[in-house]
């Protein structure tokens, strides 16, 4: 096993390099068994342009796991296929949780940085909530007859409203 791992190290565990006869020998199975697993979607190797199967070391390890589940645990092929699907789903979910945890931590750091006072002002650690309101008037505007007083506090410009919010 170590010799096999050492020899595929240059290719990587996912490189499809083994023809079916070599993969079957490495997994301790008959090539026809690998074909059956491929047909059932249990272990799906890469394909060459001529449609020949090429197995990676990860595929060989998966074949060994299928054999173990079948022989030692007594699980049928449908059960093995479902187990492998669920393990794959769990791995994807773990990866998603990892990325979400990183995003959450980055957001927490950003909030902590925003909560720090600027040089020379504000209470330490005080978070200030600011709300910006934008009002869109979709009704037609009457002709400007000069009766509107922009300084009266009724309406006013968007900038006036924004300044009032801060």
One Martini backbone bead per residue (centre of mass of N, CA, C, O) as a GRO file, in nm:
protein
  166
    1UNK     BB    1   0.058   0.062  -0.022
    2UNK     BB    2   0.296   0.263   0.002
    3UNK     BB    3   0.393   0.233  -0.290
    4UNK     BB    4   0.138   0.346  -0.415
    5UNK     BB    5   0.135   0.623  -0.275
    6UNK     BB    6   0.415   0.712  -0.378
    7UNK     BB    7   0.349   0.690  -0.692
    8UNK     BB    8   0.087   0.901  -0.682
    9UNK     BB    9   0.190   1.177  -0.564
   10UNK     BB   10   0.235   1.333  -0.841
   11UNK     BB   11  -0.088   1.323  -0.917
   12UNK     BB   12  -0.289   1.248  -0.708
   13UNK     BB   13  -0.589   1.121  -0.578
   14UNK     BB   14  -0.769   1.231  -0.851
   15UNK     BB   15  -0.607   1.092  -1.062
   16UNK     BB   16  -0.680   0.931  -1.370
   17UNK     BB   17  -0.454   0.637  -1.411
   18UNK     BB   18  -0.618   0.367  -1.387
   19UNK     BB   19  -0.687   0.090  -1.505
   20UNK     BB   20  -0.904  -0.159  -1.439
   21UNK     BB   21  -0.697  -0.384  -1.376
   22UNK     BB   22  -0.533  -0.224  -1.167
   23UNK     BB   23  -0.761  -0.138  -0.977
   24UNK     BB   24  -0.854  -0.424  -0.910
   25UNK     BB   25  -0.590  -0.514  -0.782
   26UNK     BB   26  -0.569  -0.290  -0.563
   27UNK     BB   27  -0.869  -0.377  -0.445
   28UNK     BB   28  -0.928  -0.693  -0.472
   29UNK     BB   29  -1.073  -0.735  -0.761
   30UNK     BB   30  -1.282  -0.768  -1.015
   31UNK     BB   31  -1.345  -0.601  -1.302
   32UNK     BB   32  -1.654  -0.663  -1.306
   33UNK     BB   33  -1.715  -0.521  -1.038
   34UNK     BB   34  -1.641  -0.235  -1.133
   35UNK     BB   35  -1.856  -0.223  -1.355
   36UNK     BB   36  -2.097  -0.253  -1.168
   37UNK     BB   37  -2.043  -0.003  -0.990
   38UNK     BB   38  -2.065   0.192  -1.227
   39UNK     BB   39  -2.358   0.126  -1.316
   40UNK     BB   40  -2.470   0.197  -1.011
   41UNK     BB   41  -2.296   0.454  -0.896
   42UNK     BB   42  -2.072   0.400  -0.674
   43UNK     BB   43  -1.819   0.397  -0.884
   44UNK     BB   44  -1.692   0.678  -1.077
   45UNK     BB   45  -1.492   0.702  -1.319
   46UNK     BB   46  -1.302   0.813  -1.536
   47UNK     BB   47  -1.262   0.928  -1.881
   48UNK     BB   48  -1.183   0.883  -2.186
   49UNK     BB   49  -1.228   0.963  -2.512
   50UNK     BB   50  -1.287   0.634  -2.553
   51UNK     BB   51  -1.438   0.548  -2.261
   52UNK     BB   52  -1.229   0.472  -2.071
   53UNK     BB   53  -1.136   0.369  -1.770
   54UNK     BB   54  -1.025   0.583  -1.486
   55UNK     BB   55  -0.852   0.547  -1.190
   56UNK     BB   56  -0.812   0.653  -0.876
   57UNK     BB   57  -0.706   0.639  -0.560
   58UNK     BB   58  -0.978   0.717  -0.444
   59UNK     BB   59  -1.134   0.492  -0.589
   60UNK     BB   60  -0.981   0.257  -0.459
   61UNK     BB   61  -1.060   0.328  -0.168
   62UNK     BB   62  -1.365   0.305  -0.221
   63UNK     BB   63  -1.364   0.007  -0.304
   64UNK     BB   64  -1.266  -0.093  -0.029
   65UNK     BB   65  -1.509   0.016   0.130
   66UNK     BB   66  -1.725  -0.144  -0.015
   67UNK     BB   67  -1.611  -0.421   0.058
   68UNK     BB   68  -1.630  -0.388   0.363
   69UNK     BB   69  -1.936  -0.332   0.386
   70UNK     BB   70  -2.018  -0.599   0.254
   71UNK     BB   71  -1.847  -0.817   0.418
   72UNK     BB   72  -1.844  -0.705   0.726
   73UNK     BB   73  -2.150  -0.563   0.739
   74UNK     BB   74  -2.375  -0.667   0.523
   75UNK     BB   75  -2.418  -0.463   0.291
   76UNK     BB   76  -2.584  -0.359   0.042
   77UNK     BB   77  -2.558  -0.175  -0.246
   78UNK     BB   78  -2.781   0.029  -0.184
   79UNK     BB   79  -2.671   0.102   0.098
   80UNK     BB   80  -2.391   0.192   0.006
   81UNK     BB   81  -2.479   0.417  -0.178
   82UNK     BB   82  -2.621   0.583   0.045
   83UNK     BB   83  -2.381   0.619   0.231
   84UNK     BB   84  -2.202   0.771   0.025
   85UNK     BB   85  -2.395   1.006  -0.021
   86UNK     BB   86  -2.404   1.100   0.276
   87UNK     BB   87  -2.101   1.149   0.310
   88UNK     BB   88  -2.087   1.365   0.090
   89UNK     BB   89  -2.291   1.559   0.218
   90UNK     BB   90  -2.140   1.601   0.482
   91UNK     BB   91  -1.887   1.723   0.355
   92UNK     BB   92  -2.029   1.967   0.228
   93UNK     BB   93  -2.144   2.079   0.496
   94UNK     BB   94  -1.876   2.122   0.637
   95UNK     BB   95  -1.770   2.324   0.433
   96UNK     BB   96  -1.997   2.529   0.469
   97UNK     BB   97  -1.954   2.580   0.770
   98UNK     BB   98  -1.669   2.682   0.747
   99UNK     BB   99  -1.737   2.929   0.567
  100UNK     BB  100  -1.950   3.055   0.755
  101UNK     BB  101  -1.763   3.091   0.999
  102UNK     BB  102  -1.571   3.285   0.854
  103UNK     BB  103  -1.782   3.501   0.787
  104UNK     BB  104  -1.871   3.556   1.076
  105UNK     BB  105  -1.597   3.644   1.184
  106UNK     BB  106  -1.560   3.879   0.986
  107UNK     BB  107  -1.815   4.031   1.076
  108UNK     BB  108  -1.734   4.067   1.371
  109UNK     BB  109  -1.479   4.230   1.313
  110UNK     BB  110  -1.620   4.460   1.162
  111UNK     BB  111  -1.801   4.547   1.396
  112UNK     BB  112  -1.573   4.604   1.594
  113UNK     BB  113  -1.439   4.825   1.422
  114UNK     BB  114  -1.695   5.012   1.401
  115UNK     BB  115  -1.715   5.044   1.726
  116UNK     BB  116  -1.483   5.216   1.717
  117UNK     BB  117  -1.350   5.499   1.785
  118UNK     BB  118  -1.260   5.778   1.680
  119UNK     BB  119  -1.038   6.007   1.681
  120UNK     BB  120  -1.150   6.198   1.953
  121UNK     BB  121  -1.436   6.023   1.965
  122UNK     BB  122  -1.654   5.894   2.152
  123UNK     BB  123  -1.754   5.610   2.281
  124UNK     BB  124  -1.645   5.324   2.392
  125UNK     BB  125  -1.806   5.075   2.197
  126UNK     BB  126  -2.017   5.243   2.057
  127UNK     BB  127  -2.314   5.192   1.894
  128UNK     BB  128  -2.450   5.333   1.595
  129UNK     BB  129  -2.762   5.402   1.466
  130UNK     BB  130  -2.835   5.431   1.118
  131UNK     BB  131  -3.079   5.599   0.917
  132UNK     BB  132  -3.188   5.573   0.579
  133UNK     BB  133  -3.411   5.775   0.390
  134UNK     BB  134  -3.607   5.708   0.096
  135UNK     BB  135  -3.816   5.913  -0.108
  136UNK     BB  136  -4.063   5.834  -0.349
  137UNK     BB  137  -4.231   6.029  -0.591
  138UNK     BB  138  -4.476   5.921  -0.834
  139UNK     BB  139  -4.615   6.166  -0.861
  140UNK     BB  140  -4.710   6.432  -1.007
  141UNK     BB  141  -4.587   6.743  -1.051
  142UNK     BB  142  -4.648   7.044  -0.988
  143UNK     BB  143  -4.618   7.337  -1.069
  144UNK     BB  144  -4.395   7.578  -0.990
  145UNK     BB  145  -4.530   7.854  -0.781
  146UNK     BB  146  -4.356   7.928  -0.509
  147UNK     BB  147  -4.498   7.784  -0.239
  148UNK     BB  148  -4.251   7.637  -0.171
  149UNK     BB  149  -4.080   7.562   0.143
  150UNK     BB  150  -3.767   7.429   0.200
  151UNK     BB  151  -3.730   7.550   0.512
  152UNK     BB  152  -3.992   7.427   0.685
  153UNK     BB  153  -3.966   7.089   0.708
  154UNK     BB  154  -4.147   7.018   0.466
  155UNK     BB  155  -3.965   6.778   0.336
  156UNK     BB  156  -3.742   6.850   0.137
  157UNK     BB  157  -3.450   6.733   0.089
  158UNK     BB  158  -3.261   6.459   0.102
  159UNK     BB  159  -3.027   6.587   0.251
  160UNK     BB  160  -3.192   6.695   0.484
  161UNK     BB  161  -3.293   6.419   0.585
  162UNK     BB  162  -3.013   6.291   0.628
  163UNK     BB  163  -2.914   6.503   0.835
  164UNK     BB  164  -3.137   6.445   1.046
  165UNK     BB  165  -3.052   6.145   1.101
  166UNK     BB  166  -2.750   6.218   1.208
   0.00000   0.00000   0.00000
